[in-house]
Amino acid sequence: MSNRSIIIMVLVLVGATAYLLLKGDGDIDMGGEKHGAEAVHVEEAKKDAPAAPAAPAADAKK
């Protein structure tokens, strides 16, 4: 590959990355797993999710 094609490929990748970052919602949390008061989004997800049927206690012991 020539240097020109490598530079063009890098510019295309940088442009695509910038486009995706600008068009995305930008609400990315890279902080890892949250616990306690910081885990507010978990409660919101539980409200939106349909209720799962509870397993009978007899089935859980098997």
N, C-alpha and C positions, 0 to 999 in steps of 0.2 A: 504494500500500500504506500502511496505517496504521502508526503506531509500535507499536501493540500486536501486530500480526501479525509485524512484523520481530523484536520481542523474543521472541515465541513461537518463531519459526523458529530464532533463534540459540540459544535454550535447548534446543530439540530436537537441533540439531546438536552442541552441547556435550555433551549427555547421550549421544548416539550415539557420539561420539568417546571419551568416558570409558568407556563400556561396552566398546567394542572394545579399548581399551588395557588394561583390567583383565582381559578374557577371553583376550587374546593371551598368548603365552608370554613376552613381554617381552625376548627375546633378539635385539634389533635392533642391528646395528653400523652406525653412520653414519660410520665413520672412513675409508671409501674402500678402495682396493685394498691388500691386505697382502702383504708379501714376507718371506721368511726364516722365522725362528722364530715370528713372529706368525701365519703362515698355516697353523695347525694344522688348521683345518676342511677344507682342500683334501685333505689326506692321508686324512681320514676319508671324504670323499666318493668318493675313488678306490677305497677298500676296498669301499664299498657298490655302486659301479657295476659292471655286467657288463663283462667284458674284451672290448674291441673287436678284431676280427681285424686282424692286421698286414697292411699293403699290401705286395705284392711290390715289390722294388726296380726291376724292369723297368717297372712301371706308373708309378712316380713320376718316371721320366726323360722320359716322353712329354709 
